[in-house]
Amino acid sequence: MAAVSKAVAAPERTVVTTRIFDAPREVVYKAWTDPMQLGQWFPPKDFTSPRCEADARPGGIFRCDMRGPDGAVFVGKGVFREVVPNERIVFTFAGEKAVPPPILVTVLLEAQGNKTKLTIHQTAETVADYEALLKLGVTEGLRQSFEKLDALLARIATRTIASVAGRVLTLTRVFDAPRELVWKAYTDPKHIVKWSFANDWESPFAETDVRPGGAFRIGMRPADHSQEGFAFEGTYREVIKPERIVQVIGDGRVMTTTFEDQQGKTKLTLSVEMSQAEEQERAGWAQILEHLSEHVATLTGMR
């Protein structure tokens, strides 16, 4: 907790801002650590980012240059000091010619259901730098950046809604595609390998026999092949095409997926008994459904 303590211990040179974002914590965290997303919102209103880098690990580079309406580019860069995925990010940041002056940025992410409370501490090295930061309009600039982050999160989500009752995790998402197409993407092995994995993973193979008593087997391994991986497998208990699938996973847990037609769109609801920590299960399954959405969109020609 050293970085937070440092920020709290220097109120005379720290700007503290808190905001609630209507998105799960892991989604907000990714917006801070994915360079493609970071560059879309980090610069304030009317500014863009011609170069953005984020190597989210201690010692990794943080860089987000900003181009103003007049074409002038302000170089801003620093180094990650601490990264706790989905919880906490600490990095330094400074502009060339001390615009903005050097600051230590501490980002705290707190889950509040499907929303995220974000608290950011911006601590200047000296009181003079703090005063310079205020003159630059850091509070208004951050407000504008957060408005852009809100808009980005809204675009990302045709969002997955998740809830937990006991040890059962239920996720719901509406796909802008016909039910038959979503069903096919969900059950056909040639489609399953395109989406059935969490971030930084892949599915090297998939086998399905979609009928009561039939088996399914889906390969899972890290995308960098750092581990051998495993097979997610089991049997189908119930299949009502294109409405409902009940699967029994190899360890005995039950997973139920329903497909509801909504005037040409499809509401998919997935319920699964959890075997791991709630946050890990919630994040992993939400990422899988995000990948399914992206794949379905390629089939409809909408993206």
MIVO-843230 format. One record per residue (C-alpha): residue in one letter; residue number from 0; chain; x, y, z. Coordinates in pm, 1 decimal. Each point is the difference from the previous one (the first is absolute). Example, Ala and Ser with C-alpha at 12.3 -4.5 7.8 and 13.67 -1.06 7.14 Angstrom:
<pts>
+------+-----+-------+----------+----------+----------+
! rest !  nr ! kette !        u !        v !        w !
+------+-----+-------+----------+----------+----------+
!    A !   0 !     A !   1230.0 !   -450.0 !    780.0 !
!    S !   1 !     A !    137.0 !    344.0 !    -66.0 !
+------+-----+-------+----------+----------+----------+
</pts>
This chain:
<pts>
+------+-----+-------+----------+----------+----------+
! rest !  nr ! kette !        u !        v !        w !
+------+-----+-------+----------+----------+----------+
!    M !   0 !     A !      0.0 !      0.0 !      0.0 !
!    A !   1 !     A !    306.3 !    227.6 !    -16.7 !
!    A !   2 !     A !   -107.1 !    200.0 !   -304.6 !
!    V !   3 !     A !   -345.6 !     70.1 !    141.8 !
!    S !   4 !     A !    151.4 !    100.6 !    332.6 !
!    K !   5 !     A !    234.5 !    237.0 !   -178.6 !
!    A !   6 !     A !   -291.9 !    164.1 !   -179.8 !
!    V !   7 !     A !   -213.4 !     28.3 !    313.9 !
!    A !   8 !     A !    297.8 !    126.5 !    202.2 !
!    A !   9 !     A !     46.3 !    299.5 !   -231.7 !
!    P !  10 !     A !   -343.5 !    166.1 !    -23.4 !
!    E !  11 !     A !    161.9 !    339.4 !    -56.0 !
!    R !  12 !     A !    126.1 !   -120.6 !   -340.1 !
!    T !  13 !     A !   -252.6 !   -266.6 !    -98.2 !
!    V !  14 !     A !   -310.9 !     25.3 !   -216.2 !
!    V !  15 !     A !   -252.4 !   -272.5 !     87.6 !
!    T !  16 !     A !   -289.8 !    -83.3 !   -231.2 !
!    T !  17 !     A !   -268.0 !   -267.9 !     39.7 !
!    R !  18 !     A !   -251.7 !   -115.2 !   -258.8 !
!    I !  19 !     A !   -240.4 !   -290.6 !    -48.0 !
!    F !  20 !     A !      9.4 !   -168.5 !   -341.3 !
!    D !  21 !     A !   -286.7 !   -212.3 !   -128.5 !
!    A !  22 !     A !    220.9 !   -294.2 !    -91.6 !
!    P !  23 !     A !    155.9 !   -299.4 !    180.1 !
!    R !  24 !     A !    337.9 !     54.1 !    163.4 !
!    E !  25 !     A !    188.7 !   -223.7 !   -244.2 !
!    V !  26 !     A !   -137.6 !    201.9 !   -293.4 !
!    V !  27 !     A !    111.0 !    331.6 !    152.9 !
!    Y !  28 !     A !    341.3 !   -149.8 !     82.3 !
!    K !  29 !     A !     46.8 !   -105.9 !   -360.1 !
!    A !  30 !     A !    -83.5 !    352.1 !   -117.6 !
!    W !  31 !     A !    295.9 !    120.3 !    210.2 !
!    T !  32 !     A !    245.0 !   -269.2 !   -116.9 !
!    D !  33 !     A !    -92.9 !    -68.8 !   -364.6 !
!    P !  34 !     A !    187.8 !    261.1 !   -210.6 !
!    M !  35 !     A !   -268.4 !      0.7 !   -270.5 !
!    Q !  36 !     A !   -267.0 !     88.4 !    255.5 !
!    L !  37 !     A !    217.9 !    230.2 !    209.9 !
!    G !  38 !     A !     80.5 !    220.2 !   -297.2 !
!    Q !  39 !     A !   -369.3 !     50.3 !    -73.7 !
!    W !  40 !     A !    -88.9 !    157.4 !    335.1 !
!    F !  41 !     A !    310.3 !    110.5 !    194.0 !
!    P !  42 !     A !     51.3 !    328.2 !   -191.8 !
!    P !  43 !     A !   -259.7 !    263.3 !     99.1 !
!    K !  44 !     A !   -269.7 !    142.0 !   -228.5 !
!    D !  45 !     A !    113.2 !    100.3 !   -351.1 !
!    F !  46 !     A !    335.1 !   -176.1 !     51.2 !
!    T !  47 !     A !    104.5 !   -329.3 !   -161.3 !
!    S !  48 !     A !    289.2 !   -236.6 !     62.1 !
!    P !  49 !     A !    240.6 !    -61.3 !   -289.9 !
!    R !  50 !     A !    203.8 !   -241.3 !    213.7 !
!    C !  51 !     A !   -110.4 !   -204.9 !    298.9 !
!    E !  52 !     A !    183.8 !   -282.9 !    178.4 !
!    A !  53 !     A !    -84.2 !   -191.6 !    316.4 !
!    D !  54 !     A !    216.3 !   -289.0 !    117.9 !
!    A !  55 !     A !   -195.0 !    -65.8 !    318.6 !
!    R !  56 !     A !    264.8 !   -151.5 !    225.4 !
!    P !  57 !     A !    243.5 !    150.1 !    250.5 !
!    G !  58 !     A !    268.6 !    175.1 !   -203.4 !
!    G !  59 !     A !   -212.2 !     -1.9 !   -316.3 !
!    I !  60 !     A !    -49.0 !    315.2 !   -203.7 !
!    F !  61 !     A !   -306.4 !    221.9 !     20.8 !
!    R !  62 !     A !    -22.3 !    248.2 !   -284.8 !
!    C !  63 !     A !   -285.7 !    203.1 !   -138.1 !
!    D !  64 !     A !     88.4 !    288.7 !   -229.1 !
!    M !  65 !     A !   -268.2 !    260.1 !    -64.9 !
!    R !  66 !     A !    -70.2 !    198.6 !   -314.6 !
!    G !  67 !     A !   -192.6 !    323.5 !     44.0 !
!    P !  68 !     A !   -248.2 !    163.3 !   -239.2 !
!    D !  69 !     A !    283.3 !    213.6 !   -141.6 !
!    G !  70 !     A !    204.5 !   -309.2 !    -86.5 !
!    A !  71 !     A !    258.5 !     44.7 !    274.3 !
!    V !  72 !     A !    105.6 !   -324.7 !    166.9 !
!    F !  73 !     A !     72.7 !    -25.8 !    371.5 !
!    V !  74 !     A !    211.1 !   -302.6 !     94.3 !
!    G !  75 !     A !   -101.3 !   -160.8 !    329.7 !
!    K !  76 !     A !    165.1 !   -308.5 !    143.7 !
!    G !  77 !     A !     90.2 !   -183.7 !    316.2 !
!    V !  78 !     A !     53.4 !   -341.6 !    153.9 !
!    F !  79 !     A !   -231.5 !   -245.8 !    172.4 !
!    R !  80 !     A !    105.5 !    -46.9 !    361.2 !
!    E !  81 !     A !   -269.2 !   -237.6 !    116.8 !
!    V !  82 !     A !   -273.0 !   -200.5 !   -172.0 !
!    V !  83 !     A !   -260.8 !   -213.6 !    175.0 !
!    P !  84 !     A !   -239.5 !   -114.7 !   -276.1 !
!    N !  85 !     A !   -353.4 !    136.1 !     37.7 !
!    E !  86 !     A !     89.2 !    170.2 !    329.7 !
!    R !  87 !     A !    283.7 !    248.2 !     -9.8 !
!    I !  88 !     A !    235.1 !    175.9 !   -241.9 !
!    V !  89 !     A !    285.5 !    231.1 !     98.4 !
!    F !  90 !     A !    211.2 !    182.5 !   -258.2 !
!    T !  91 !     A !    203.8 !    313.8 !    -49.8 !
!    F !  92 !     A !    -93.2 !    252.4 !   -267.8 !
!    A !  93 !     A !    164.1 !    316.9 !   -128.8 !
!    G !  94 !     A !      3.5 !    208.8 !   -313.8 !
!    E !  95 !     A !    299.0 !    125.9 !   -189.0 !
!    K !  96 !     A !    105.6 !    343.3 !    125.5 !
!    A !  97 !     A !   -193.1 !    -78.3 !    321.0 !
!    V !  98 !     A !   -344.3 !     46.3 !   -159.6 !
!    P !  99 !     A !   -158.9 !   -160.3 !    189.2 !
!    P ! 100 !     A !    247.0 !    -11.1 !    291.1 !
!    P ! 101 !     A !    106.6 !   -340.1 !    136.6 !
!    I ! 102 !     A !   -273.9 !   -176.2 !    195.6 !
!    L ! 103 !     A !    -59.6 !   -334.9 !    164.0 !
!    V ! 104 !     A !   -335.9 !   -141.8 !   -106.2 !
!    T ! 105 !     A !   -176.2 !   -256.1 !    219.7 !
!    V ! 106 !     A !   -315.2 !   -158.7 !   -142.6 !
!    L ! 107 !     A !   -223.0 !   -204.7 !    233.2 !
!    L ! 108 !     A !   -282.4 !   -213.5 !   -140.2 !
!    E ! 109 !     A !   -278.7 !   -118.6 !    229.9 !
!    A ! 110 !     A !   -276.7 !   -233.3 !   -120.6 !
!    Q ! 111 !     A !   -353.2 !    114.7 !     80.5 !
!    G ! 112 !     A !   -214.5 !   -271.3 !   -154.0 !
!    N ! 113 !     A !     31.0 !     43.0 !   -376.6 !
!    K ! 114 !     A !    131.3 !    352.9 !     48.4 !
!    T ! 115 !     A !    344.5 !    125.2 !     94.9 !
!    K ! 116 !     A !    101.6 !    268.0 !    246.2 !
!    L ! 117 !     A !    322.5 !    155.7 !   -122.0 !
!    T ! 118 !     A !    213.6 !    220.2 !    223.0 !
!    I ! 119 !     A !    304.1 !    169.9 !   -147.5 !
!    H ! 120 !     A !    275.0 !    178.8 !    195.0 !
!    Q ! 121 !     A !    226.4 !    233.9 !   -199.2 !
!    T ! 122 !     A !    292.1 !     98.5 !    220.9 !
!    A ! 123 !     A !    248.7 !    265.8 !   -108.8 !
!    E ! 124 !     A !    362.2 !    -14.1 !    115.0 !
!    T ! 125 !     A !    -11.5 !    351.6 !    148.0 !
!    V ! 126 !     A !   -261.1 !    252.2 !    104.9 !
!    A ! 127 !     A !    115.3 !    223.5 !   -285.0 !
!    D ! 128 !     A !    -63.6 !   -284.4 !   -247.1 !
!    Y ! 129 !     A !   -339.9 !    -54.2 !    159.2 !
!    E ! 130 !     A !    -89.5 !    364.4 !    -52.4 !
!    A ! 131 !     A !    119.0 !    -23.0 !   -359.9 !
!    L ! 132 !     A !   -216.7 !   -307.8 !    -43.7 !
!    L ! 133 !     A !   -305.7 !    190.3 !    119.2 !
!    K ! 134 !     A !     77.2 !    290.8 !   -234.2 !
!    L ! 135 !     A !      7.9 !   -245.2 !   -289.7 !
!    G ! 136 !     A !   -359.1 !    -97.1 !     87.1 !
!    V ! 137 !     A !     70.0 !   -357.7 !    109.2 !
!    T ! 138 !     A !   -340.5 !    -39.7 !    166.8 !
!    E ! 139 !     A !   -194.7 !    112.3 !   -306.2 !
!    G ! 140 !     A !    229.9 !   -196.9 !   -230.6 !
!    L ! 141 !     A !    -59.6 !   -318.4 !    196.8 !
!    R ! 142 !     A !   -374.8 !     62.5 !     -1.4 !
!    Q ! 143 !     A !     10.6 !     24.2 !   -380.1 !
!    S ! 144 !     A !    209.9 !   -317.0 !    -22.6 !
!    F ! 145 !     A !   -245.2 !   -185.8 !    220.9 !
!    E ! 146 !     A !   -288.7 !    115.7 !   -219.3 !
!    K ! 147 !     A !    182.0 !   -161.3 !   -293.1 !
!    L ! 148 !     A !     61.4 !   -312.9 !    208.3 !
!    D ! 149 !     A !   -372.4 !    -18.9 !     77.9 !
!    A ! 150 !     A !    -76.0 !     17.4 !   -372.3 !
!    L ! 151 !     A !    261.1 !   -266.4 !    -78.5 !
!    L ! 152 !     A !   -138.9 !   -237.3 !    262.7 !
!    A ! 153 !     A !   -350.0 !     50.2 !   -141.7 !
!    R ! 154 !     A !    128.2 !    -94.1 !   -345.9 !
!    I ! 155 !     A !    181.2 !   -307.2 !    130.7 !
!    A ! 156 !     A !   -308.2 !   -125.6 !    174.3 !
!    T ! 157 !     A !   -290.2 !   -144.2 !   -160.9 !
!    R ! 158 !     A !    101.9 !   -105.9 !    345.6 !
!    T ! 159 !     A !    -24.5 !   -331.0 !    175.0 !
!    I ! 160 !     A !   -210.8 !     22.1 !    316.7 !
!    A ! 161 !     A !    111.2 !   -237.8 !    273.8 !
!    S ! 162 !     A !   -154.1 !   -108.7 !    330.4 !
!    V ! 163 !     A !     77.4 !   -263.6 !    259.8 !
!    A ! 164 !     A !   -236.0 !   -207.5 !    214.8 !
!    G ! 165 !     A !    180.3 !   -237.7 !    231.7 !
!    R ! 166 !     A !    259.0 !   -168.4 !   -219.0 !
!    V ! 167 !     A !   -184.5 !     56.0 !   -328.6 !
!    L ! 168 !     A !    122.3 !    273.0 !   -232.3 !
!    T ! 169 !     A !   -251.7 !    127.8 !   -256.2 !
!    L ! 170 !     A !     97.2 !    218.2 !   -294.3 !
!    T ! 171 !     A !   -236.1 !    161.9 !   -248.8 !
!    R ! 172 !     A !     86.0 !    171.1 !   -326.6 !
!    V ! 173 !     A !   -198.6 !    112.2 !   -303.0 !
!    F ! 174 !     A !    157.9 !    -73.9 !   -338.4 !
!    D ! 175 !     A !    -97.4 !    203.8 !   -304.7 !
!    A ! 176 !     A !    -47.1 !   -313.4 !   -208.4 !
!    P ! 177 !     A !   -273.7 !   -260.1 !    -66.8 !
!    R ! 178 !     A !    -39.6 !   -283.1 !    249.6 !
!    E ! 179 !     A !     86.5 !   -269.7 !   -256.6 !
!    L ! 180 !     A !    330.7 !    172.4 !    -75.3 !
!    V ! 181 !     A !     93.6 !     35.3 !    367.1 !
!    W ! 182 !     A !    -93.8 !   -364.0 !     57.7 !
!    K ! 183 !     A !    224.7 !   -110.5 !   -287.4 !
!    A ! 184 !     A !    292.5 !    209.0 !    126.1 !
!    Y ! 185 !     A !    -52.6 !   -144.7 !    349.1 !
!    T ! 186 !     A !    -12.6 !   -367.0 !   -104.9 !
!    D ! 187 !     A !    203.9 !    -41.7 !   -320.3 !
!    P ! 188 !     A !    366.6 !    -96.8 !     66.9 !
!    K ! 189 !     A !    132.2 !    212.4 !   -287.6 !
!    H ! 190 !     A !   -154.1 !    303.2 !    167.6 !
!    I ! 191 !     A !     69.6 !   -100.2 !    361.8 !
!    V ! 192 !     A !    377.7 !     15.3 !    -52.8 !
!    K ! 193 !     A !    -39.4 !    366.7 !   -100.8 !
!    W ! 194 !     A !   -146.6 !    117.6 !    331.1 !
!    S ! 195 !     A !    -12.3 !   -256.3 !    281.5 !
!    F ! 196 !     A !    287.3 !    128.1 !    213.4 !
!    A ! 197 !     A !     80.8 !    276.1 !    248.9 !
!    N ! 198 !     A !    241.1 !    282.7 !    -74.5 !
!    D ! 199 !     A !    356.3 !   -113.3 !    -81.8 !
!    W ! 200 !     A !   -122.6 !   -355.9 !    -64.2 !
!    E ! 201 !     A !   -100.0 !   -193.1 !   -310.6 !
!    S ! 202 !     A !   -193.7 !   -310.8 !   -100.0 !
!    P ! 203 !     A !    215.7 !   -223.9 !   -221.1 !
!    F ! 204 !     A !   -283.6 !   -245.9 !    -64.7 !
!    A ! 205 !     A !   -366.9 !    -69.6 !     69.4 !
!    E ! 206 !     A !   -213.1 !   -314.2 !    -31.5 !
!    T ! 207 !     A !   -376.9 !     -5.4 !     51.9 !
!    D ! 208 !     A !   -277.2 !   -257.5 !    -32.0 !
!    V ! 209 !     A !   -297.5 !    224.6 !     71.7 !
!    R ! 210 !     A !   -267.2 !   -244.5 !    116.6 !
!    P ! 211 !     A !   -107.6 !   -139.1 !    338.7 !
!    G ! 212 !     A !    278.0 !   -234.3 !    110.3 !
!    G ! 213 !     A !    243.6 !    140.4 !   -256.1 !
!    A ! 214 !     A !    344.0 !    120.5 !    106.5 !
!    F ! 215 !     A !    180.8 !    332.0 !    -37.8 !
!    R ! 216 !     A !    371.1 !     69.8 !     30.6 !
!    I ! 217 !     A !    163.7 !    341.5 !    -42.4 !
!    G ! 218 !     A !    373.9 !     56.9 !     23.9 !
!    M ! 219 !     A !    128.9 !    288.7 !    213.6 !
!    R ! 220 !     A !    355.3 !    130.2 !     14.6 !
!    P ! 221 !     A !    185.8 !    329.9 !     52.0 !
!    A ! 222 !     A !     34.5 !    194.0 !   -325.5 !
!    D ! 223 !     A !    376.8 !     22.2 !     53.0 !
!    H ! 224 !     A !     16.3 !   -382.5 !     36.2 !
!    S ! 225 !     A !    179.7 !     39.7 !    333.7 !
!    Q ! 226 !     A !   -199.5 !   -292.6 !    137.9 !
!    E ! 227 !     A !   -139.4 !   -317.3 !   -149.0 !
!    G ! 228 !     A !   -360.1 !     91.1 !     84.0 !
!    F ! 229 !     A !   -298.1 !   -223.9 !     64.7 !
!    A ! 230 !     A !   -331.3 !   -118.1 !   -144.5 !
!    F ! 231 !     A !   -335.6 !    139.8 !    110.3 !
!    E ! 232 !     A !   -222.9 !   -302.2 !    -47.0 !
!    G ! 233 !     A !   -318.0 !   -176.0 !    101.0 !
!    T ! 234 !     A !   -336.0 !   -113.0 !   -140.7 !
!    Y ! 235 !     A !   -326.0 !    152.0 !   -118.2 !
!    R ! 236 !     A !   -291.0 !    -74.4 !    231.6 !
!    E ! 237 !     A !   -266.6 !    190.7 !   -191.5 !
!    V ! 238 !     A !    -13.4 !    155.9 !   -346.6 !
!    I ! 239 !     A !   -302.4 !    190.6 !   -132.5 !
!    K ! 240 !     A !    108.6 !    171.9 !   -321.3 !
!    P ! 241 !     A !     22.4 !    303.2 !    -16.4 !
!    E ! 242 !     A !   -127.9 !     75.4 !    349.5 !
!    R ! 243 !     A !    188.0 !   -179.6 !    274.2 !
!    I ! 244 !     A !    310.3 !   -204.8 !     77.8 !
!    V ! 245 !     A !     82.6 !   -167.8 !    332.2 !
!    Q ! 246 !     A !    355.4 !   -132.5 !     35.2 !
!    V ! 247 !     A !    163.7 !   -202.3 !    275.6 !
!    I ! 248 !     A !    364.9 !     91.9 !     32.7 !
!    G ! 249 !     A !    253.2 !   -274.3 !     71.8 !
!    D ! 250 !     A !     22.3 !     88.2 !    369.4 !
!    G ! 251 !     A !   -379.9 !    -27.3 !     39.8 !
!    R ! 252 !     A !    -91.9 !    367.2 !    -15.6 !
!    V ! 253 !     A !   -301.8 !     94.1 !   -211.0 !
!    M ! 254 !     A !     -5.9 !    277.1 !   -261.6 !
!    T ! 255 !     A !   -326.3 !    117.0 !   -158.0 !
!    T ! 256 !     A !    -21.8 !    231.6 !   -301.9 !
!    T ! 257 !     A !   -324.7 !    141.4 !   -139.3 !
!    F ! 258 !     A !    -55.2 !    191.3 !   -324.1 !
!    E ! 259 !     A !   -297.5 !    237.1 !    -14.5 !
!    D ! 260 !     A !   -112.3 !    168.7 !   -321.0 !
!    Q ! 261 !     A !    -49.7 !    375.8 !     45.7 !
!    Q ! 262 !     A !   -130.0 !    138.2 !   -329.3 !
!    G ! 263 !     A !    293.2 !   -125.5 !   -201.2 !
!    K ! 264 !     A !    254.1 !     31.5 !    279.3 !
!    T ! 265 !     A !     97.1 !   -272.7 !    244.8 !
!    K ! 266 !     A !      1.8 !     14.9 !    378.2 !
!    L ! 267 !     A !    245.6 !   -261.1 !    125.1 !
!    T ! 268 !     A !     -7.9 !   -100.2 !    366.4 !
!    L ! 269 !     A !    272.8 !   -225.5 !    136.2 !
!    S ! 270 !     A !     -8.4 !   -146.0 !    351.4 !
!    V ! 271 !     A !    291.6 !   -202.5 !    132.7 !
!    E ! 272 !     A !     98.1 !   -141.6 !    337.3 !
!    M ! 273 !     A !    327.7 !    161.3 !    103.6 !
!    S ! 274 !     A !    310.0 !   -194.3 !     97.2 !
!    Q ! 275 !     A !    229.5 !    299.3 !     56.5 !
!    A ! 276 !     A !    -19.5 !    343.7 !    162.8 !
!    E ! 277 !     A !   -299.9 !    205.6 !   -106.8 !
!    E ! 278 !     A !    200.6 !    287.2 !   -149.0 !
!    Q ! 279 !     A !    216.6 !   -235.6 !   -203.5 !
!    E ! 280 !     A !   -301.0 !   -191.5 !   -131.5 !
!    R ! 281 !     A !   -193.2 !    319.3 !    -74.7 !
!    A ! 282 !     A !    290.9 !    156.1 !   -191.1 !
!    G ! 283 !     A !     83.3 !   -315.3 !   -195.8 !
!    W ! 284 !     A !   -354.6 !    -72.6 !   -116.1 !
!    A ! 285 !     A !    -63.6 !    366.6 !    -84.3 !
!    Q ! 286 !     A !    311.9 !     -0.7 !   -216.4 !
!    I ! 287 !     A !   -116.0 !   -319.0 !   -173.5 !
!    L ! 288 !     A !   -338.7 !    153.9 !    -81.1 !
!    E ! 289 !     A !    175.6 !    315.3 !   -122.0 !
!    H ! 290 !     A !    200.4 !   -214.8 !   -241.3 !
!    L ! 291 !     A !   -318.3 !   -176.4 !   -109.0 !
!    S ! 292 !     A !   -158.2 !    339.2 !    -70.1 !
!    E ! 293 !     A !    299.8 !    107.1 !   -205.9 !
!    H ! 294 !     A !     -8.9 !   -323.7 !   -198.8 !
!    V ! 295 !     A !   -376.2 !     13.8 !    -60.3 !
!    A ! 296 !     A !     42.8 !    356.2 !   -125.2 !
!    T ! 297 !     A !    244.8 !   -122.8 !   -266.6 !
!    L ! 298 !     A !   -258.6 !   -255.0 !   -113.5 !
!    T ! 299 !     A !   -270.7 !    265.3 !    -36.0 !
!    G ! 300 !     A !    236.7 !    238.3 !   -177.9 !
!    M ! 301 !     A !    -76.0 !    270.2 !    256.7 !
!    R ! 302 !     A !    360.7 !     65.6 !    100.4 !
+------+-----+-------+----------+----------+----------+
</pts>
